[in-house]
Amino acid sequence: MHRKNGNLIVTFILFAGLLSSQDVFEGYTLFTPGGGGGWGGATTYLMDNDFNSVQTWSHSNGPASMPYLIPGNEPGWENTLLIYPYRVDNPTMESGGVGGAFECLTWEGDLVWSYTLSNSTYQHHHDVEPLPNGNVLMIAWEKKTSTEAYAAGRTSIDNPLNQIWSTAIFEIQPNGSGGEVVWEWHLWDHLIQDADPGDDNYGVVADHPELFDINKGTAGSSGGPGGPNGDWIHVNAIDYNPHFDQIAFSSRFMDEIYVIDHSTTTEEAAGHTGGNYGRGGDFLYRWGNPQNYDRGNNDDHILGDQHSINWIPKDYPGGGNFILFNNGSNEALEFVPPVDEDGFYSIENGQPFGPDTYIWDSPYVNTPMQGGAFRLPNGNTLLTDCDSGDIEEVTSAGSTVWSYSHPGNNANIARAEKYATDHFDTIDDTLAGDLNQDGVLNILDIVSLVNLVLATEYDSMGDLNGDNTLNILDIVSLVNLILEVS
């Protein structure tokens, strides 16, 4: 049964910023209009609650999705950096949400570094995700020929290109004014099928929810955005959980979200073992449409064309839960994943991943493309109606306490996010004990520290008790730090 909380649908006539109240969260809202079409330039806005532009950034190319703010080397808004994913001029693959690159800009709009992923095999599209270590995750289409698809057990190709565009995720590390790939994951390494017994990935789909059935879903179209394409999964959002070192992403065409392990090496990510959770690059969790792995029925099919999957931060109301914008039901949904304190997800034999319902839904918001939902520190939720260019902040009871409507005929806003007014007043130093600099404390840092101790070479990063010596006492200190944050 799907829970509905009976929120009243409240309609407001929205002009360019005409509604606010004392219940609104004090913050700055970041967004870039123009995400629904067009290839010209764009402007990113950072707006206060009184609809004043705190800062703007001009771009020569339109957005692929939403922008992000990240801290610079010093505290203060004037030292923040903007991560902006955009559409390249000549993408190698073209469908809805096509991008190709991102750039990192200073507060004044100067370029710090950028990276382009648009070649004969890969084409970035939609979202990116900044990581705590300064790297950036990128979603990409991965072109496969019909020959490769049939060899992997695909039974038909549904477009005149005779291609199927799978999904890959790349982690990009800044390297001067450019970047380099330091980690990657490919859906093509985690397939199953029950059509051809002669292929290595043959098996019973229902017995392997950790794998994706290559014969689910159509492979592109003969028309649509950009003309004929092989867009198969259509991933449209990506998020990172530093506490678990996990990645979540959303597939619009499959009506499903997925979680994978980021702690793996690239080699482990291509297999089925290794990493913090022992599963390699296989799915740790999936939710929204269990018929994709031959479990459940249509009553368990909850998501439809969803966007904006993200974890609610731990210290926010609902911390640790997932929230997303479900386009199919015209609302945002919050649900509680079946996860333990160590990041392991439970599933019963023969049953789909839970939960079988959600715990909160927003008032009615209709947009056929993109759309966003982000929990705020005070318990409100920021919603984005993409095609109307509307942003609303709603309470847990469904009341709208702040709203903004961007003027113009092409005001599409993929997603907006709100930052506290003091969000960048202070910045954290490098996490004590984070020896591998991945933004999270875990067993990998213990391994690094043990190696330093065994090497008998002093390194101040490992001297956690400050006695100018590396020994077992530092390892004990690190274990205690890990236990404190877990």
C-alpha positions in Angstrom: 0.0 0.0 0.0 1.3 3.5 -0.9 0.9 6.0 1.9 -0.8 9.3 1.1 -0.8 12.0 3.8 -3.7 14.0 2.4 -1.8 17.2 2.0 -4.0 19.9 0.6 -3.0 21.1 -2.8 -2.5 24.8 -2.4 -2.3 26.9 -5.5 -0.6 30.3 -5.6 -0.3 32.8 -8.4 3.4 33.1 -8.7 5.2 36.1 -10.1 9.0 36.7 -9.9 9.3 36.3 -6.2 6.1 37.2 -4.3 5.7 34.9 -1.3 7.7 34.5 1.8 7.0 34.1 5.6 8.7 33.9 8.9 8.8 30.1 8.6 11.1 30.2 5.7 14.6 28.8 6.1 17.2 31.5 6.1 19.4 30.8 3.2 20.5 31.5 -0.4 19.0 29.6 -3.3 21.2 28.5 -6.2 19.8 27.8 -9.7 20.4 28.1 -13.4 17.4 28.8 -15.7 17.5 27.4 -19.2 17.8 23.7 -18.6 14.8 22.7 -20.7 16.1 23.7 -24.1 18.3 25.9 -26.2 22.1 25.9 -26.7 23.0 29.5 -25.9 24.5 31.0 -22.8 23.0 31.0 -19.3 23.2 32.7 -16.0 23.5 31.1 -12.6 21.8 33.0 -9.7 22.4 32.9 -5.9 19.3 34.5 -4.4 18.4 35.5 -0.9 14.9 35.1 0.6 14.0 38.7 -0.5 14.7 37.7 -4.1 17.9 39.8 -4.4 20.8 38.3 -6.4 23.7 37.8 -3.9 25.9 36.7 -6.9 25.5 35.7 -10.5 27.7 33.8 -12.9 27.6 34.1 -16.7 28.1 31.0 -18.9 28.6 30.7 -22.7 26.9 27.3 -22.7 23.5 26.3 -21.3 23.2 24.0 -18.3 23.0 20.2 -18.4 21.5 20.1 -14.9 21.9 22.0 -11.6 25.0 23.9 -10.3 26.7 23.3 -7.0 28.6 25.4 -4.5 31.7 24.0 -2.8 34.0 25.5 -0.2 37.3 27.1 -1.3 40.5 27.1 0.7 39.4 29.9 3.0 36.0 30.5 4.8 33.5 32.9 3.5 31.1 33.2 0.6 33.7 35.1 -1.4 35.9 32.1 -1.4 33.3 29.5 -2.5 33.6 27.8 -5.9 30.9 27.0 -8.4 30.6 23.6 -10.2 28.6 24.1 -13.3 27.7 21.1 -15.7 27.0 22.3 -19.2 26.2 21.3 -22.8 29.1 21.2 -25.2 28.6 22.6 -28.6 28.9 19.3 -30.5 27.9 16.4 -28.3 28.8 12.9 -29.6 25.5 11.4 -28.4 22.4 13.5 -28.0 19.2 12.9 -26.0 17.4 14.7 -23.2 19.7 16.2 -20.6 22.8 16.0 -22.8 25.8 17.8 -21.3 29.5 17.0 -22.0 31.5 19.0 -19.5 31.7 20.9 -16.2 33.7 23.9 -15.1 34.8 25.1 -11.7 34.5 28.9 -11.2 35.6 31.3 -8.5 33.1 33.6 -6.8 34.1 36.3 -9.4 33.6 33.8 -12.3 37.2 33.0 -13.1 37.9 29.5 -14.4 39.7 27.3 -11.9 39.5 24.0 -13.8 37.3 22.1 -16.2 36.8 18.7 -17.7 35.1 17.6 -20.9 33.7 14.1 -21.5 32.4 13.9 -25.0 34.0 11.4 -27.3 33.2 8.5 -29.6 32.6 6.1 -26.6 31.4 8.4 -23.8 29.1 11.4 -23.5 28.4 13.1 -20.2 24.8 14.0 -19.5 22.6 15.5 -16.8 24.2 15.6 -13.4 27.5 15.8 -11.6 28.3 15.4 -7.9 31.2 17.2 -6.1 32.9 15.0 -3.5 34.4 16.0 -0.2 37.9 15.4 -1.5 37.5 18.0 -4.2 36.9 15.4 -7.0 33.7 15.4 -9.1 31.5 12.4 -10.2 30.1 12.5 -13.8 27.3 10.4 -15.3 27.9 9.3 -18.9 26.4 7.4 -21.7 28.6 4.5 -22.9 28.1 3.6 -26.5 27.7 -0.1 -27.3 27.1 -1.5 -30.8 24.3 -4.0 -31.6 27.0 -6.7 -32.0 28.2 -6.0 -28.4 24.7 -6.0 -27.1 23.7 -9.2 -28.7 26.9 -10.8 -27.4 25.8 -9.8 -23.9 22.4 -11.4 -24.3 20.3 -8.5 -25.6 17.5 -9.8 -27.8 16.6 -6.7 -29.7 17.8 -3.2 -30.5 15.0 -0.6 -30.8 16.6 2.2 -32.8 18.0 2.8 -36.3 21.5 3.6 -35.0 21.8 -0.1 -34.0 23.4 1.1 -30.7 22.5 0.9 -27.0 23.8 3.5 -24.7 24.7 2.0 -21.3 25.7 4.0 -18.2 29.1 4.7 -16.7 30.2 6.9 -13.8 33.6 8.6 -13.7 35.4 10.3 -10.8 37.4 13.3 -12.0 40.3 14.6 -10.0 41.6 18.2 -10.7 45.0 18.3 -12.4 46.0 21.8 -13.0 43.4 23.5 -15.2 42.0 20.2 -16.3 41.3 16.8 -14.7 41.9 13.1 -14.9 39.9 10.0 -14.3 40.8 8.3 -11.0 37.9 5.9 -10.5 35.1 4.5 -12.8 32.1 2.2 -12.7 30.3 0.6 -15.7 26.8 -0.8 -15.7 27.9 -3.1 -18.5 30.0 -5.1 -16.0 26.9 -5.9 -13.9 24.4 -7.5 -16.3 22.3 -10.6 -16.2 20.0 -12.2 -18.8 17.8 -15.3 -19.1 17.5 -15.4 -22.9 20.8 -17.0 -24.1 22.3 -19.9 -22.0 25.5 -19.6 -24.1 26.5 -16.3 -22.5 28.5 -15.9 -19.3 25.9 -13.6 -17.8 23.1 -16.1 -18.2 21.1 -16.8 -15.0 17.8 -16.4 -13.1 17.1 -12.7 -13.0 15.0 -13.0 -9.8 17.9 -14.6 -8.0 20.2 -11.7 -8.7 18.8 -8.3 -7.6 22.4 -7.0 -7.5 22.6 -7.2 -11.3 20.7 -5.5 -14.1 18.7 -7.5 -16.7 20.0 -6.4 -20.1 16.6 -7.1 -21.7 14.7 -4.7 -19.5 13.7 -1.4 -21.2 13.9 -0.2 -24.8 17.2 1.0 -26.2 16.6 4.5 -27.4 14.1 5.7 -30.0 13.8 6.8 -33.7 12.9 10.3 -32.6 12.9 12.5 -29.5 15.5 15.0 -28.3 18.3 15.1 -30.8 16.7 12.6 -33.2 17.5 8.9 -33.2 19.4 7.7 -30.1 20.3 4.7 -28.1 19.5 6.1 -24.7 18.6 3.0 -22.6 18.7 3.7 -18.9 18.6 7.5 -18.8 20.3 8.2 -15.5 19.4 11.8 -14.5 20.8 12.4 -11.0 23.7 11.2 -8.8 24.4 11.7 -5.1 27.2 10.7 -2.6 27.0 9.6 1.0 30.3 10.3 2.8 29.2 8.4 5.9 28.8 5.1 3.9 31.1 6.0 1.0 28.2 5.1 -1.4 26.8 6.5 -4.6 23.1 6.7 -5.4 21.8 7.4 -8.9 18.4 7.5 -10.6 17.2 5.9 -13.8 14.2 7.7 -15.3 13.5 5.0 -17.9 13.6 2.2 -15.4 11.6 4.0 -12.7 14.3 2.9 -10.2 17.1 4.2 -8.0 20.4 2.3 -7.3 23.1 2.4 -4.7 26.7 1.2 -5.4 29.9 1.1 -3.4 32.4 3.9 -4.0 35.1 2.4 -1.7 36.1 -0.1 -4.4 39.1 0.2 -6.6 38.3 0.6 -10.3 39.2 -3.1 -10.8 36.9 -4.1 -7.9 34.1 -1.9 -9.3 34.2 -4.0 -12.5 33.7 -7.2 -10.6 31.5 -8.7 -7.9 33.7 -8.8 -4.8 35.8 -6.3 -2.9 35.1 -2.9 -1.3 33.7 -2.1 2.1 30.6 -4.2 1.4 32.2 -7.1 -0.3 30.1 -6.7 -3.5 32.4 -5.0 -5.9 30.5 -2.8 -8.2 27.2 -4.8 -8.0 24.1 -3.0 -6.7 24.0 -2.7 -2.9 20.4 -1.5 -3.1 17.7 -0.6 -5.6 14.1 0.7 -5.2 11.1 1.9 -7.1 10.3 -0.9 -9.6 11.2 -4.4 -8.5 9.7 -5.9 -11.6 13.0 -4.9 -13.2 14.5 -7.9 -11.3 11.4 -10.1 -11.6 10.2 -9.6 -8.1 7.0 -8.1 -6.8 4.2 -6.9 -9.0 2.7 -3.7 -10.3 1.5 -2.7 -6.7 5.3 -2.5 -5.8 6.0 -0.2 -8.8 6.1 3.1 -6.9 8.4 5.4 -8.9 7.7 6.9 -12.4 10.1 9.1 -14.3 11.7 10.3 -11.1 14.6 12.7 -10.6 16.7 14.3 -7.9 17.5 11.2 -5.7 19.6 12.3 -2.7 20.3 11.3 0.9 19.0 13.6 3.5 22.0 14.8 5.5 22.5 13.0 8.9 21.8 16.0 11.1 18.7 17.2 9.2 15.1 16.0 10.0 14.8 12.6 8.3 18.6 12.3 8.2 19.7 9.1 6.4 16.5 8.8 4.5 16.1 9.2 0.7 14.2 12.0 -0.9 13.4 12.5 -4.6 11.0 14.1 -7.0 8.6 11.6 -8.4 7.4 13.0 -11.7 4.9 10.1 -12.3 2.9 11.1 -9.2 3.6 14.8 -9.3 5.2 15.0 -5.9 8.3 14.6 -3.8 8.7 11.4 -1.8 10.7 10.6 1.3 11.4 6.9 2.1 13.4 5.0 4.7 15.9 2.5 3.2 16.4 -0.9 5.0 20.0 -0.1 5.9 21.9 -0.8 9.1 24.4 1.6 10.8 27.3 0.1 8.8 25.6 0.8 5.4 24.4 -2.8 4.6 21.0 -3.1 3.0 18.7 -6.0 3.9 16.4 -8.0 1.6 14.3 -11.1 2.2 14.6 -14.1 0.0 12.3 -13.9 -3.0 11.1 -10.5 -2.0 11.8 -7.0 -3.4 13.9 -4.5 -1.6 11.8 -2.5 0.9 10.2 -0.3 1.9 6.8 -1.0 0.4 5.8 2.6 1.0 7.1 6.1 1.7 6.8 8.2 4.8 6.2 11.7 3.4 4.9 13.2 0.2 4.8 16.8 -0.8 2.0 18.9 -2.3 1.2 18.5 -6.0 3.9 19.7 -8.3 3.7 18.9 -12.0 6.7 19.0 -14.4 7.3 16.5 -17.2 11.1 17.0 -17.1 13.7 17.3 -14.4 12.4 18.6 -11.0 14.0 18.6 -7.6 13.5 17.9 -3.9 16.0 18.7 -1.1 15.4 18.6 2.6 16.5 21.8 4.5 18.0 21.9 8.0 14.8 23.2 9.6 12.7 20.3 8.2 11.3 22.2 5.2 11.8 20.9 1.7 12.8 22.9 -1.4 10.9 21.8 -4.5 11.6 22.7 -8.1 9.0 22.7 -10.9 11.4 22.6 -13.9 9.2 23.4 -16.9 7.5 26.3 -15.1 10.7 27.7 -13.6 9.1 27.7 -10.1 10.9 27.0 -6.8 8.9 26.5 -3.6 9.8 25.8 0.0 7.2 23.7 1.8 6.9 22.6 5.4 6.5 19.0 6.5 2.7 19.7 6.7 2.7 20.8 3.1 2.3 24.6 3.5 4.3 26.8 1.1 6.3 29.4 3.0 8.4 30.8 0.2 8.2 30.7 -3.6 9.8 32.1 -6.6 8.9 32.0 -10.3 11.6 32.9 -12.8 10.3 35.2 -15.6 10.7 34.5 -19.3 9.6 31.9 -21.9 12.5 29.6 -21.3 12.7 29.7 -17.6 13.3 26.0 -17.1 15.1 25.3 -13.9 16.4 21.7 -13.6 16.8 21.8 -9.8 17.5 24.4 -7.2 19.3 24.0 -3.9 19.4 26.2 -0.8 22.4 27.0 1.4 22.3 28.4 4.9 23.4 32.0 5.1 26.4 30.9 7.3 27.1 27.7 5.3 30.5 28.8 4.2 31.5 31.0 7.1 33.7 28.3 8.4 35.3 25.3 6.6 36.5 22.1 8.1 40.2 21.3 8.0 41.2 18.0 6.6 39.3 15.3 8.5 41.6 14.1 11.3 42.7 10.6 10.5 41.6 10.7 6.9 44.9 9.5 5.7 43.8 8.5 2.2 42.0 11.9 1.7 38.7 10.5 0.5 36.6 12.6 2.9 35.5 9.6 5.1 37.0 7.7 8.0 37.0 3.9 7.6 39.1 0.8 7.6 41.1 2.1 4.6 42.5 4.8 6.8 43.5 2.2 9.4 45.3 0.3 6.7 47.1 3.4 5.6 48.2 4.2 9.2 49.4 0.6 9.8 51.6 0.9 6.7 53.0 4.2 8.0 53.8 2.6 11.4 55.4 -0.4 9.8 57.5 1.8 7.5 58.9 3.5 10.6 58.9 6.8 8.8 57.3 9.7 10.6 54.3 11.4 9.0 52.5 14.1 10.9 49.1 13.2 9.3 49.3 9.8 11.2 50.4 11.3 14.5 46.9 11.5 15.9 47.9 11.8 19.6 50.6 14.4 18.9 53.5 12.7 20.6 55.8 13.0 17.5 55.8 9.2 17.2 53.8 6.8 15.1 52.8 3.6 17.0 49.9 1.5 18.2 48.6 4.4 20.2 47.9 6.4 17.0 46.0 3.4 15.6 43.9 3.2 18.8 43.2 6.9 18.4 42.1 6.4 14.8 39.8 3.5 15.7 38.2 5.7 18.4 37.7 8.5 15.8 36.0 6.0 13.4 33.7 4.8 16.2 32.7 8.4 17.0 31.5 9.2 13.5 29.9 5.8 12.8 
